[in-house]
Amino acid sequence: MKPVFTNDAIVFGLLICTLALVFITSHSDRPFFKRFYRYVPALLLCYFLPAFLHWPLGLISGEESRLYFVASRYLLPASLILLCISIDFKGILSLGPKALIMFGAATMGIVLGGPVAVLLVTVVAPGLIPVTPEELWRGLSTIAGSWIGGGANQTAMKEIFEVDDDLFASMIVVDIVVANIWLGFLLYGAGISQRIDRWLQADSSSILNLQKRVEDYQKRVAKIPTTTETFILLMVAFGGTGLAHFGADLITPWLEGFRETLERIRLDSLLSGFFWLIVFATTIGLGLSFTKARKLEGVGASRWGSVFIYILVATIGMQMNLGEVWKNLGLFAVGIVWMIIHVTVLLIVAKVIKAPFFFVAVGSQANVGGAASAPIVASAFSPALAPVGALMAVLGYALGTYMAYVCALLMQAAAL
């Protein structure tokens, strides 16, 4: 069904009004709003209200809009540069090995969850699955590619296992809806992370120390910016974004000359322009953190970066259509069981090593959501932590095709 508003200027206006409404009410002194936001994180509403405007209201639609493309290609790299400028490398190193362990646990949860989900759903409710076992495991291989790496890895799986276009379209819907539902849970979890950490018996002092160090630095250099300083900040953000695009536009065609070799060694993700865009933007931000540009934090670098992230959150939310769930319950059953197994593995490992929920959330989203949403989840804990999400997401791209291929073979064994 065509949405009421297809003009992106109108859609963007609606999204900004929605975000503003959330921020106004979340900072209200009224008792109702104070109680409400005690249980519902503001970032979660910034995600779900645009989804509600999509379905069931039908006012806007991600399929009819270019706003997500603009936000992910222009605002996301700009936000990564701005959020990385004040990065504290010593603080990030002090986070220790638990971040990498949880990232690995997230990957293994997806690799093992796929075949277990296929086995459970086909045995318990075989009539739910509308495709043959052969089509099922091949189609699900594309979800594995997406959930471990990203869009490039997903496309690689489609080509490797020769997935039919119609089936691929259905898998994309399952991928997006299930992953976005889980993103909603993670954003909610970020709001109650202290309670979850108590249950996990986790020591989150290293995360709190990093957050405090960055916040102390922000307070120390904060001042009211002049118009010139604001333009310098925007020059760094969008000049850096342009430089990142320039680098991605150079290296991606050059690597095309090595396509056969890269496909043979399962490194198709290196052919993705978006992958290199994120790598270059993050690298530019990290490089600038060693220069005088770090002082731009005082004129609002992380604040602007956070604004861009919130706009990206809203454009991701407007793409989710929960109404699609009812059209293909069998495939969604597999996807949901798969995600539950992924989460179970994460929580078991976190409980054993006493890892903070921050590592659970970012490790999971660096796999499932990739570079577009891992910084969002990290910044839900604190804008100072967004670079951690970006760095882990890049690692997901690198491993995506390899681990998705292993997962596909396991699903083949489970389905046939």
Contacts in CASP RR format, 6 or more apart in sequence:
PFRMAT RR
TARGET T0000
AUTHOR 0000-0000-0000
METHOD contacts of the structure
MODEL  1
MKPVFTNDAIVFGLLICTLALVFITSHSDRPFFKRFYRYVPALLLCYFLP
AFLHWPLGLISGEESRLYFVASRYLLPASLILLCISIDFKGILSLGPKAL
IMFGAATMGIVLGGPVAVLLVTVVAPGLIPVTPEELWRGLSTIAGSWIGG
GANQTAMKEIFEVDDDLFASMIVVDIVVANIWLGFLLYGAGISQRIDRWL
QADSSSILNLQKRVEDYQKRVAKIPTTTETFILLMVAFGGTGLAHFGADL
ITPWLEGFRETLERIRLDSLLSGFFWLIVFATTIGLGLSFTKARKLEGVG
ASRWGSVFIYILVATIGMQMNLGEVWKNLGLFAVGIVWMIIHVTVLLIVA
KVIKAPFFFVAVGSQANVGGAASAPIVASAFSPALAPVGALMAVLGYALG
TYMAYVCALLMQAAAL
1 58 0 8 1.000
2 61 0 8 1.000
2 64 0 8 1.000
3 54 0 8 1.000
3 58 0 8 1.000
3 59 0 8 1.000
3 60 0 8 1.000
3 61 0 8 1.000
3 64 0 8 1.000
4 58 0 8 1.000
4 59 0 8 1.000
4 60 0 8 1.000
5 11 0 8 1.000
5 14 0 8 1.000
5 59 0 8 1.000
5 60 0 8 1.000
6 61 0 8 1.000
6 64 0 8 1.000
6 65 0 8 1.000
8 65 0 8 1.000
8 66 0 8 1.000
8 67 0 8 1.000
11 60 0 8 1.000
11 65 0 8 1.000
11 67 0 8 1.000
11 318 0 8 1.000
12 67 0 8 1.000
14 53 0 8 1.000
14 59 0 8 1.000
14 60 0 8 1.000
15 50 0 8 1.000
15 60 0 8 1.000
15 67 0 8 1.000
15 311 0 8 1.000
15 314 0 8 1.000
15 315 0 8 1.000
15 318 0 8 1.000
16 311 0 8 1.000
18 46 0 8 1.000
18 49 0 8 1.000
18 50 0 8 1.000
18 53 0 8 1.000
18 314 0 8 1.000
19 46 0 8 1.000
19 310 0 8 1.000
19 311 0 8 1.000
19 314 0 8 1.000
22 42 0 8 1.000
22 45 0 8 1.000
22 46 0 8 1.000
22 49 0 8 1.000
23 42 0 8 1.000
25 33 0 8 1.000
25 36 0 8 1.000
25 37 0 8 1.000
26 33 0 8 1.000
26 37 0 8 1.000
26 42 0 8 1.000
28 34 0 8 1.000
40 188 0 8 1.000
41 187 0 8 1.000
41 188 0 8 1.000
41 189 0 8 1.000
41 190 0 8 1.000
41 191 0 8 1.000
41 380 0 8 1.000
43 187 0 8 1.000
43 190 0 8 1.000
43 310 0 8 1.000
43 313 0 8 1.000
43 376 0 8 1.000
43 380 0 8 1.000
44 184 0 8 1.000
44 187 0 8 1.000
44 188 0 8 1.000
46 310 0 8 1.000
46 313 0 8 1.000
46 314 0 8 1.000
47 183 0 8 1.000
47 184 0 8 1.000
47 187 0 8 1.000
47 313 0 8 1.000
47 314 0 8 1.000
47 316 0 8 1.000
47 317 0 8 1.000
48 184 0 8 1.000
48 317 0 8 1.000
49 314 0 8 1.000
50 60 0 8 1.000
50 314 0 8 1.000
50 315 0 8 1.000
50 317 0 8 1.000
50 318 0 8 1.000
51 180 0 8 1.000
51 317 0 8 1.000
51 318 0 8 1.000
51 320 0 8 1.000
51 321 0 8 1.000
51 322 0 8 1.000
53 59 0 8 1.000
53 60 0 8 1.000
53 318 0 8 1.000
54 60 0 8 1.000
54 61 0 8 1.000
54 62 0 8 1.000
54 317 0 8 1.000
54 318 0 8 1.000
54 319 0 8 1.000
54 320 0 8 1.000
54 321 0 8 1.000
55 320 0 8 1.000
55 321 0 8 1.000
55 322 0 8 1.000
55 323 0 8 1.000
56 323 0 8 1.000
60 318 0 8 1.000
61 318 0 8 1.000
61 321 0 8 1.000
62 68 0 8 1.000
62 315 0 8 1.000
62 318 0 8 1.000
62 319 0 8 1.000
63 319 0 8 1.000
65 315 0 8 1.000
65 318 0 8 1.000
67 315 0 8 1.000
67 318 0 8 1.000
68 312 0 8 1.000
68 315 0 8 1.000
68 316 0 8 1.000
68 318 0 8 1.000
68 319 0 8 1.000
70 315 0 8 1.000
71 308 0 8 1.000
71 311 0 8 1.000
71 312 0 8 1.000
71 315 0 8 1.000
72 274 0 8 1.000
72 312 0 8 1.000
72 315 0 8 1.000
72 372 0 8 1.000
73 245 0 8 1.000
73 274 0 8 1.000
73 277 0 8 1.000
74 238 0 8 1.000
74 241 0 8 1.000
75 308 0 8 1.000
75 309 0 8 1.000
75 311 0 8 1.000
75 312 0 8 1.000
76 278 0 8 1.000
76 281 0 8 1.000
76 308 0 8 1.000
76 309 0 8 1.000
76 312 0 8 1.000
76 371 0 8 1.000
76 372 0 8 1.000
76 375 0 8 1.000
77 240 0 8 1.000
77 241 0 8 1.000
77 242 0 8 1.000
77 244 0 8 1.000
77 245 0 8 1.000
77 277 0 8 1.000
77 278 0 8 1.000
77 280 0 8 1.000
77 281 0 8 1.000
78 237 0 8 1.000
78 238 0 8 1.000
78 240 0 8 1.000
78 241 0 8 1.000
78 281 0 8 1.000
78 305 0 8 1.000
78 308 0 8 1.000
79 237 0 8 1.000
79 304 0 8 1.000
79 305 0 8 1.000
79 306 0 8 1.000
79 308 0 8 1.000
79 309 0 8 1.000
79 312 0 8 1.000
79 375 0 8 1.000
79 386 0 8 1.000
80 278 0 8 1.000
80 281 0 8 1.000
80 282 0 8 1.000
80 285 0 8 1.000
80 375 0 8 1.000
80 386 0 8 1.000
80 387 0 8 1.000
80 390 0 8 1.000
81 236 0 8 1.000
81 237 0 8 1.000
81 240 0 8 1.000
81 241 0 8 1.000
81 244 0 8 1.000
81 281 0 8 1.000
81 284 0 8 1.000
81 285 0 8 1.000
81 288 0 8 1.000
82 233 0 8 1.000
82 236 0 8 1.000
82 237 0 8 1.000
82 296 0 8 1.000
82 301 0 8 1.000
82 302 0 8 1.000
82 304 0 8 1.000
82 305 0 8 1.000
82 308 0 8 1.000
83 301 0 8 1.000
83 302 0 8 1.000
83 305 0 8 1.000
83 306 0 8 1.000
83 309 0 8 1.000
83 375 0 8 1.000
83 379 0 8 1.000
83 383 0 8 1.000
83 384 0 8 1.000
83 386 0 8 1.000
83 387 0 8 1.000
83 390 0 8 1.000
84 282 0 8 1.000
84 284 0 8 1.000
84 285 0 8 1.000
84 286 0 8 1.000
84 287 0 8 1.000
84 288 0 8 1.000
84 289 0 8 1.000
84 386 0 8 1.000
84 387 0 8 1.000
84 390 0 8 1.000
85 236 0 8 1.000
85 285 0 8 1.000
85 288 0 8 1.000
85 289 0 8 1.000
85 293 0 8 1.000
85 294 0 8 1.000
85 296 0 8 1.000
85 297 0 8 1.000
85 301 0 8 1.000
85 302 0 8 1.000
86 214 0 8 1.000
86 217 0 8 1.000
86 218 0 8 1.000
86 289 0 8 1.000
86 294 0 8 1.000
86 297 0 8 1.000
86 301 0 8 1.000
86 302 0 8 1.000
86 384 0 8 1.000
87 214 0 8 1.000
87 285 0 8 1.000
87 286 0 8 1.000
87 289 0 8 1.000
87 387 0 8 1.000
88 210 0 8 1.000
88 213 0 8 1.000
88 214 0 8 1.000
88 217 0 8 1.000
88 384 0 8 1.000
89 289 0 8 1.000
91 206 0 8 1.000
91 209 0 8 1.000
91 210 0 8 1.000
91 213 0 8 1.000
92 210 0 8 1.000
92 387 0 8 1.000
92 388 0 8 1.000
94 206 0 8 1.000
94 209 0 8 1.000
94 210 0 8 1.000
95 206 0 8 1.000
95 207 0 8 1.000
95 210 0 8 1.000
95 388 0 8 1.000
96 206 0 8 1.000
98 353 0 8 1.000
98 355 0 8 1.000
98 356 0 8 1.000
98 359 0 8 1.000
99 359 0 8 1.000
99 362 0 8 1.000
99 363 0 8 1.000
99 388 0 8 1.000
99 392 0 8 1.000
101 349 0 8 1.000
101 353 0 8 1.000
101 355 0 8 1.000
101 359 0 8 1.000
102 346 0 8 1.000
102 349 0 8 1.000
102 350 0 8 1.000
102 355 0 8 1.000
102 359 0 8 1.000
102 360 0 8 1.000
102 362 0 8 1.000
102 363 0 8 1.000
102 364 0 8 1.000
103 362 0 8 1.000
103 363 0 8 1.000
103 366 0 8 1.000
103 367 0 8 1.000
103 392 0 8 1.000
103 395 0 8 1.000
103 396 0 8 1.000
104 363 0 8 1.000
105 345 0 8 1.000
105 346 0 8 1.000
105 349 0 8 1.000
105 350 0 8 1.000
105 363 0 8 1.000
106 342 0 8 1.000
106 345 0 8 1.000
106 346 0 8 1.000
106 363 0 8 1.000
106 364 0 8 1.000
106 366 0 8 1.000
106 367 0 8 1.000
106 368 0 8 1.000
107 148 0 8 1.000
107 367 0 8 1.000
107 396 0 8 1.000
107 399 0 8 1.000
107 403 0 8 1.000
108 345 0 8 1.000
109 341 0 8 1.000
109 342 0 8 1.000
109 345 0 8 1.000
109 346 0 8 1.000
110 144 0 8 1.000
110 147 0 8 1.000
110 148 0 8 1.000
110 338 0 8 1.000
110 342 0 8 1.000
110 367 0 8 1.000
110 368 0 8 1.000
110 403 0 8 1.000
110 407 0 8 1.000
111 144 0 8 1.000
111 148 0 8 1.000
111 403 0 8 1.000
111 406 0 8 1.000
111 407 0 8 1.000
111 410 0 8 1.000
112 341 0 8 1.000
112 345 0 8 1.000
112 410 0 8 1.000
113 337 0 8 1.000
113 338 0 8 1.000
113 341 0 8 1.000
113 342 0 8 1.000
113 345 0 8 1.000
113 407 0 8 1.000
114 140 0 8 1.000
114 144 0 8 1.000
114 334 0 8 1.000
114 338 0 8 1.000
114 341 0 8 1.000
114 407 0 8 1.000
114 410 0 8 1.000
114 411 0 8 1.000
114 414 0 8 1.000
115 407 0 8 1.000
115 410 0 8 1.000
115 411 0 8 1.000
115 413 0 8 1.000
115 414 0 8 1.000
116 337 0 8 1.000
116 338 0 8 1.000
116 341 0 8 1.000
116 414 0 8 1.000
117 334 0 8 1.000
117 335 0 8 1.000
117 337 0 8 1.000
117 338 0 8 1.000
117 341 0 8 1.000
118 136 0 8 1.000
118 137 0 8 1.000
118 140 0 8 1.000
118 334 0 8 1.000
118 411 0 8 1.000
118 414 0 8 1.000
118 415 0 8 1.000
119 414 0 8 1.000
120 337 0 8 1.000
121 128 0 8 1.000
121 129 0 8 1.000
121 330 0 8 1.000
121 333 0 8 1.000
121 334 0 8 1.000
121 337 0 8 1.000
122 129 0 8 1.000
122 133 0 8 1.000
122 136 0 8 1.000
122 414 0 8 1.000
122 415 0 8 1.000
125 330 0 8 1.000
125 333 0 8 1.000
128 329 0 8 1.000
128 330 0 8 1.000
128 333 0 8 1.000
129 136 0 8 1.000
129 330 0 8 1.000
129 331 0 8 1.000
129 334 0 8 1.000
130 328 0 8 1.000
130 330 0 8 1.000
130 331 0 8 1.000
131 167 0 8 1.000
131 331 0 8 1.000
133 415 0 8 1.000
133 416 0 8 1.000
134 415 0 8 1.000
134 416 0 8 1.000
135 164 0 8 1.000
135 167 0 8 1.000
136 334 0 8 1.000
136 411 0 8 1.000
136 415 0 8 1.000
137 408 0 8 1.000
137 411 0 8 1.000
137 412 0 8 1.000
137 414 0 8 1.000
137 415 0 8 1.000
137 416 0 8 1.000
138 161 0 8 1.000
138 162 0 8 1.000
138 163 0 8 1.000
138 167 0 8 1.000
138 408 0 8 1.000
139 157 0 8 1.000
139 158 0 8 1.000
139 161 0 8 1.000
139 163 0 8 1.000
139 167 0 8 1.000
139 168 0 8 1.000
139 171 0 8 1.000
140 171 0 8 1.000
140 334 0 8 1.000
140 408 0 8 1.000
140 411 0 8 1.000
141 157 0 8 1.000
141 160 0 8 1.000
141 161 0 8 1.000
141 163 0 8 1.000
141 404 0 8 1.000
141 405 0 8 1.000
141 407 0 8 1.000
141 408 0 8 1.000
141 411 0 8 1.000
142 154 0 8 1.000
142 155 0 8 1.000
142 157 0 8 1.000
142 158 0 8 1.000
142 161 0 8 1.000
142 163 0 8 1.000
142 168 0 8 1.000
142 171 0 8 1.000
142 172 0 8 1.000
142 175 0 8 1.000
143 154 0 8 1.000
143 171 0 8 1.000
143 174 0 8 1.000
143 175 0 8 1.000
143 335 0 8 1.000
143 338 0 8 1.000
144 157 0 8 1.000
144 403 0 8 1.000
144 404 0 8 1.000
144 407 0 8 1.000
144 408 0 8 1.000
144 411 0 8 1.000
145 151 0 8 1.000
145 153 0 8 1.000
145 154 0 8 1.000
145 156 0 8 1.000
145 157 0 8 1.000
145 400 0 8 1.000
145 401 0 8 1.000
145 404 0 8 1.000
145 407 0 8 1.000
146 153 0 8 1.000
146 154 0 8 1.000
146 175 0 8 1.000
146 179 0 8 1.000
147 175 0 8 1.000
147 179 0 8 1.000
147 342 0 8 1.000
147 367 0 8 1.000
147 368 0 8 1.000
147 369 0 8 1.000
148 367 0 8 1.000
148 396 0 8 1.000
148 399 0 8 1.000
148 400 0 8 1.000
148 403 0 8 1.000
148 404 0 8 1.000
148 407 0 8 1.000
149 269 0 8 1.000
149 367 0 8 1.000
149 370 0 8 1.000
149 396 0 8 1.000
149 397 0 8 1.000
149 399 0 8 1.000
149 400 0 8 1.000
149 401 0 8 1.000
149 404 0 8 1.000
150 269 0 8 1.000
150 369 0 8 1.000
150 370 0 8 1.000
150 396 0 8 1.000
150 397 0 8 1.000
150 400 0 8 1.000
151 272 0 8 1.000
151 274 0 8 1.000
152 268 0 8 1.000
152 269 0 8 1.000
152 271 0 8 1.000
152 272 0 8 1.000
152 273 0 8 1.000
152 274 0 8 1.000
152 275 0 8 1.000
152 397 0 8 1.000
153 268 0 8 1.000
153 269 0 8 1.000
153 397 0 8 1.000
153 400 0 8 1.000
153 401 0 8 1.000
153 404 0 8 1.000
154 172 0 8 1.000
154 175 0 8 1.000
155 268 0 8 1.000
156 263 0 8 1.000
156 266 0 8 1.000
156 268 0 8 1.000
156 269 0 8 1.000
156 401 0 8 1.000
156 404 0 8 1.000
157 163 0 8 1.000
157 401 0 8 1.000
157 404 0 8 1.000
157 405 0 8 1.000
157 408 0 8 1.000
158 168 0 8 1.000
159 268 0 8 1.000
160 405 0 8 1.000
160 408 0 8 1.000
161 408 0 8 1.000
163 171 0 8 1.000
170 328 0 8 1.000
170 331 0 8 1.000
171 331 0 8 1.000
173 324 0 8 1.000
173 328 0 8 1.000
174 328 0 8 1.000
174 331 0 8 1.000
174 332 0 8 1.000
174 334 0 8 1.000
174 335 0 8 1.000
176 319 0 8 1.000
176 320 0 8 1.000
177 320 0 8 1.000
177 321 0 8 1.000
177 322 0 8 1.000
177 324 0 8 1.000
177 325 0 8 1.000
177 332 0 8 1.000
178 332 0 8 1.000
178 335 0 8 1.000
178 336 0 8 1.000
178 338 0 8 1.000
178 339 0 8 1.000
179 339 0 8 1.000
179 368 0 8 1.000
179 369 0 8 1.000
180 316 0 8 1.000
180 317 0 8 1.000
180 319 0 8 1.000
180 320 0 8 1.000
181 322 0 8 1.000
181 339 0 8 1.000
182 339 0 8 1.000
182 343 0 8 1.000
182 364 0 8 1.000
182 368 0 8 1.000
183 316 0 8 1.000
183 365 0 8 1.000
183 368 0 8 1.000
183 369 0 8 1.000
183 373 0 8 1.000
183 376 0 8 1.000
183 377 0 8 1.000
186 361 0 8 1.000
186 364 0 8 1.000
186 365 0 8 1.000
186 377 0 8 1.000
186 380 0 8 1.000
187 376 0 8 1.000
187 377 0 8 1.000
187 380 0 8 1.000
189 196 0 8 1.000
189 357 0 8 1.000
189 361 0 8 1.000
190 357 0 8 1.000
190 358 0 8 1.000
190 361 0 8 1.000
190 377 0 8 1.000
190 380 0 8 1.000
190 381 0 8 1.000
191 380 0 8 1.000
193 204 0 8 1.000
193 356 0 8 1.000
193 357 0 8 1.000
193 358 0 8 1.000
193 361 0 8 1.000
193 381 0 8 1.000
194 204 0 8 1.000
196 357 0 8 1.000
197 204 0 8 1.000
197 356 0 8 1.000
197 357 0 8 1.000
200 347 0 8 1.000
200 350 0 8 1.000
200 351 0 8 1.000
200 354 0 8 1.000
200 355 0 8 1.000
200 356 0 8 1.000
200 357 0 8 1.000
201 351 0 8 1.000
201 354 0 8 1.000
202 350 0 8 1.000
202 354 0 8 1.000
202 355 0 8 1.000
202 356 0 8 1.000
202 357 0 8 1.000
203 354 0 8 1.000
203 356 0 8 1.000
204 356 0 8 1.000
204 357 0 8 1.000
204 358 0 8 1.000
207 356 0 8 1.000
207 358 0 8 1.000
207 381 0 8 1.000
207 385 0 8 1.000
210 384 0 8 1.000
210 385 0 8 1.000
211 381 0 8 1.000
211 382 0 8 1.000
211 384 0 8 1.000
211 385 0 8 1.000
214 302 0 8 1.000
214 382 0 8 1.000
214 384 0 8 1.000
215 382 0 8 1.000
215 384 0 8 1.000
217 297 0 8 1.000
218 297 0 8 1.000
218 298 0 8 1.000
218 302 0 8 1.000
221 295 0 8 1.000
221 297 0 8 1.000
221 298 0 8 1.000
222 297 0 8 1.000
222 298 0 8 1.000
222 300 0 8 1.000
223 298 0 8 1.000
223 299 0 8 1.000
225 233 0 8 1.000
225 298 0 8 1.000
225 299 0 8 1.000
225 300 0 8 1.000
229 296 0 8 1.000
229 299 0 8 1.000
230 299 0 8 1.000
232 296 0 8 1.000
232 299 0 8 1.000
233 296 0 8 1.000
233 299 0 8 1.000
233 300 0 8 1.000
233 301 0 8 1.000
233 304 0 8 1.000
234 304 0 8 1.000
236 288 0 8 1.000
236 293 0 8 1.000
236 296 0 8 1.000
236 301 0 8 1.000
237 301 0 8 1.000
237 304 0 8 1.000
237 305 0 8 1.000
240 281 0 8 1.000
240 284 0 8 1.000
241 281 0 8 1.000
243 280 0 8 1.000
243 284 0 8 1.000
244 277 0 8 1.000
244 280 0 8 1.000
244 281 0 8 1.000
244 284 0 8 1.000
245 277 0 8 1.000
247 276 0 8 1.000
247 280 0 8 1.000
248 273 0 8 1.000
248 274 0 8 1.000
248 276 0 8 1.000
248 277 0 8 1.000
248 280 0 8 1.000
249 273 0 8 1.000
251 276 0 8 1.000
252 271 0 8 1.000
252 272 0 8 1.000
252 273 0 8 1.000
252 276 0 8 1.000
255 262 0 8 1.000
255 270 0 8 1.000
255 271 0 8 1.000
256 271 0 8 1.000
259 271 0 8 1.000
262 268 0 8 1.000
262 270 0 8 1.000
262 271 0 8 1.000
266 401 0 8 1.000
266 402 0 8 1.000
266 405 0 8 1.000
267 401 0 8 1.000
268 401 0 8 1.000
269 275 0 8 1.000
269 397 0 8 1.000
269 398 0 8 1.000
269 400 0 8 1.000
269 401 0 8 1.000
270 276 0 8 1.000
272 397 0 8 1.000
274 371 0 8 1.000
275 371 0 8 1.000
275 394 0 8 1.000
275 397 0 8 1.000
278 371 0 8 1.000
278 390 0 8 1.000
278 393 0 8 1.000
278 394 0 8 1.000
278 397 0 8 1.000
279 394 0 8 1.000
282 387 0 8 1.000
282 390 0 8 1.000
282 391 0 8 1.000
282 394 0 8 1.000
286 387 0 8 1.000
288 294 0 8 1.000
302 383 0 8 1.000
302 384 0 8 1.000
303 383 0 8 1.000
305 383 0 8 1.000
306 379 0 8 1.000
306 383 0 8 1.000
309 375 0 8 1.000
309 376 0 8 1.000
309 379 0 8 1.000
309 383 0 8 1.000
309 386 0 8 1.000
312 372 0 8 1.000
312 376 0 8 1.000
313 376 0 8 1.000
316 372 0 8 1.000
316 373 0 8 1.000
316 376 0 8 1.000
325 332 0 8 1.000
339 368 0 8 1.000
342 364 0 8 1.000
342 368 0 8 1.000
343 364 0 8 1.000
346 360 0 8 1.000
346 363 0 8 1.000
346 364 0 8 1.000
347 360 0 8 1.000
349 355 0 8 1.000
350 356 0 8 1.000
350 357 0 8 1.000
350 359 0 8 1.000
350 360 0 8 1.000
358 378 0 8 1.000
358 381 0 8 1.000
358 385 0 8 1.000
361 377 0 8 1.000
361 378 0 8 1.000
361 380 0 8 1.000
361 381 0 8 1.000
362 374 0 8 1.000
362 377 0 8 1.000
362 378 0 8 1.000
362 385 0 8 1.000
362 388 0 8 1.000
362 389 0 8 1.000
362 392 0 8 1.000
363 374 0 8 1.000
363 389 0 8 1.000
363 392 0 8 1.000
365 373 0 8 1.000
365 374 0 8 1.000
365 376 0 8 1.000
365 377 0 8 1.000
365 378 0 8 1.000
365 389 0 8 1.000
365 393 0 8 1.000
366 374 0 8 1.000
366 389 0 8 1.000
366 392 0 8 1.000
366 393 0 8 1.000
366 395 0 8 1.000
366 396 0 8 1.000
367 396 0 8 1.000
369 393 0 8 1.000
370 393 0 8 1.000
370 396 0 8 1.000
370 397 0 8 1.000
371 390 0 8 1.000
371 393 0 8 1.000
371 394 0 8 1.000
371 397 0 8 1.000
374 389 0 8 1.000
374 390 0 8 1.000
374 392 0 8 1.000
374 393 0 8 1.000
375 386 0 8 1.000
375 387 0 8 1.000
375 389 0 8 1.000
375 390 0 8 1.000
375 393 0 8 1.000
376 386 0 8 1.000
377 389 0 8 1.000
378 385 0 8 1.000
378 386 0 8 1.000
378 387 0 8 1.000
378 388 0 8 1.000
378 389 0 8 1.000
378 390 0 8 1.000
379 385 0 8 1.000
379 386 0 8 1.000
END
